Amino acid sequence: MTNSDKKDFQEVAGNINANVSGERKQGRRRSPTLLKMQWLAERVRKSERIRKQVQEGTYKAESSDVARALLGLDIG
């Protein structure tokens, strides 16, 4: 993902979040597409945060969570 793509995505994510908060105030139901885009935006933010921590050498993962993921068990 290029810097230009990241900026575009962050702008779209910001617009989605602004729309969601505006819709909540008006009591409207959120569309499934909007919910999916919001979920996707959060996943991208989380992956960018983790990527940065890995590059800086500050990322720490719980060994039990890693083991569960490797075994395909529910992480809960």
Backbone hydrogen bonds, N-H to C=O, Kabsch-Sander energy under -0.5 kcal/mol:
donor,donor_aa,acceptor,acceptor_aa,energy
6,K,2,T,-2.5
7,K,3,N,-2.4
8,D,4,S,-2.4
9,F,5,D,-2.8
10,Q,6,K,-2.9
11,E,7,K,-2.2
12,V,8,D,-2.3
13,A,9,F,-2.9
14,G,10,Q,-2.4
15,N,11,E,-2.3
16,I,12,V,-2.5
17,N,13,A,-2.7
18,A,14,G,-2.3
19,N,15,N,-2.4
20,V,16,I,-2.6
21,S,17,N,-2.3
22,G,18,A,-1.9
23,E,19,N,-2.5
24,R,20,V,-2.1
25,K,21,S,-1.4
26,Q,22,G,-1.2
27,G,23,E,-0.8
27,G,24,R,-0.7
28,R,23,E,-1.9
35,L,31,S,-2.2
36,K,32,P,-2.4
37,M,33,T,-2.4
38,Q,34,L,-2.3
39,W,35,L,-2.4
40,L,36,K,-2.6
41,A,37,M,-2.5
42,E,38,Q,-2.1
43,R,39,W,-2.2
44,V,40,L,-2.3
45,R,41,A,-2.3
46,K,42,E,-2.5
47,S,43,R,-2.6
48,E,44,V,-2.4
49,R,45,R,-2.2
50,I,46,K,-2.5
51,R,47,S,-2.6
52,K,48,E,-2.2
53,Q,49,R,-2.1
54,V,50,I,-2.6
55,Q,51,R,-2.3
56,E,52,K,-2.0
57,G,53,Q,-0.9
57,G,54,V,-0.6
58,T,53,Q,-2.4
59,Y,53,Q,-1.0
66,V,62,E,-2.0
67,A,63,S,-2.5
68,R,64,S,-2.3
69,A,65,D,-2.2
70,L,66,V,-2.5
71,L,67,A,-2.0
72,G,68,R,-0.8
72,G,69,A,-0.6
73,L,68,R,-2.6
76,G,74,D,-1.0
